[in-house]
């Protein structure tokens, strides 16, 4: 290769680089976009009212309408997720979690032979339809500090079915609201 061919290759590379940078500068001049002085947007969130609104929205569910979409047979199927940690039989004992026989409308944290977390043992409420529904949505969020590692049941039909199944597995099933 002689020096003339080598000069042509170098010249072609330089022309290409200059052309690319030149087109970039010319397009910046033609299509000028004014950048904002402040980057981003300011979003104000009132954390206290958001949590309270969310909790009140979850507790304001129409329980009779919710329970109408569930059934006991589906609840038995969905409860298989719970059966890994809880027993539902009348004579069943505690597992990783407390036994759930007769759980509906009993005080929270009231099984004497089970060691509850401090959050559950000091909750001082009973498992009403509304409490159970809120707890089943996301247990860690409903009662902060409890040791139940379950993610929750997002589908309303699943929660309603499980609540109906829990109610049926009781000495005295409560009438539906």
N, C-alpha and C positions, 0 to 999 in steps of 0.2 A: 504494500500500500504506500503510495507516495504522499507527500505532504499536502498536495492539493486536495485529495479525497478526505484526508483527515481534517482539513480546514472546513470543508463543506459539512461534515458531520457536526463539528463543533458549532458552526454557524446555524445549522438547522435546530439544534438543541436550544441555543440562545434565543433565536427568533420565536420558538414555541413558548419558552418561559416568559419572554417579554409580552407575547400576544395574550397569554393567559392572565398575567397581572394587569395588562392594559385593559382588557375587557372587564375585569373585575372592578377596576377603578372607574371606568366610564359608566358601568351599570350602577355603581354607588352614587355617582353624580346624577344620573338620569332618574333613578328610582330612590330618591332620598327618603328615608324613614326616620322620623324624629323619635328618639328614644325617650321614655319617661324619666323624669327627674328622680323619682322614687321607684325602686325596683320592688315589685310584688304588690299585694293588696293587704290592707289591715282588716283582720277579721276579729271582731270582739265576741267572746263567748262568756256568758254568765254561767259558770259550771254548777253552781248551787241550784239555780232554777231549772237547768236542763235535767239534772238527776231527779229532782223532785217531780218535774213534769213527766219524765219517763216512768218513774215508779207509780205515779198516780194514774197514768194512762194504762199501765199494765193491771192495776188493781181495779180499774173502772170497767172491766170486761163484763158483759152481760152473761152471767154464769148459766142461766137457763138456756140461752141460745147456744152457748158453747157446748154444754152437755148434750144438747139435742143432736149434734153432728157426730157424736161418738157412740160406740157400742162396746159391750163387755167382751165379745169375742175378739175384736181388734185390740182391745186393751190387754187381753191375755197374750196376744202375739207381741205387742210392743213391750210388754213387761219382761220379755226374755232379756232385754238389755239390762234391766234392773236386777234380774235373778242371779247375776254373777256375784252381786254383793249383798242382796237382801233375800230373805225367805218370806213367803206369803202364806204358808200353811198355818193352821191353828196351833199345832204343837211345834212349829218350827222355831229354831233358835236363831240367835244373832250370827251373822257372818261378818264380813268386813264392815258392813253397815247393819243397823238395827233391824229386827224383824218388823215386817209391815202388816202383819195380821191385825185387824182392828185399828188401823192407823187413822182413818178419817174421823175427825172430831175428837181426837184425844189431844192432850197438851203436847206441844213440841218438846222433845227431849225428855220424855217421861218414862222410858223403859229403864227400870232400876238396874238391870244387869248388863247395861251397855254404857261404855264410856264415851259420852258425847263431847264435841268440841265446846269450848267456853261460849262461843257465839250461839250455838243451839241450846245449850243448857240454861242460858240467861235470856232467851228470846221472849218468854212469857206470853205466848199466844197459843192457839190451838189450830190444828190442821183443818181449817174450813175449806170450802170449795175455792174461795178466792186465794187463800194462802197457798194451797197446794198448786193451783194453777200458776201463780207467780213463781213459786219455787221450782216447778218443773220446767219453766221457760229457761232459766239459767240459775241453778242453785247458788253458785258462788256470788252472784250479783244480788240475789234476793235477800240472802242472809249473809252479810259480809263476814268473813273469818271462819266459815264452817269448813270442815275438812272433806266434804264430798267432792270428788274429782270428776263428776259427771258433767258433760258439756251442756246438757239440757235437751228438751224436745221443742223444736221450732214450730212444728205443724200443730195447728189447733186441734185437728181431729185426733192426733196421737195423744195429746195431753188430755183431752176430754175422755178418750177411751181408757186411758190408764186410770184416771180418777174414778170412772165408773167401775172398773175392775177392782180397784182398791176398796171402794165402797161395798162391793159385793162380797169381798173377802173380809167379813166382819161378823161378829155375833148378832148385831142389830143393824143391818144396812139402813142408812138414813134415806128418807124420801127425797126425791130430786126437787130442786127449787122450781 
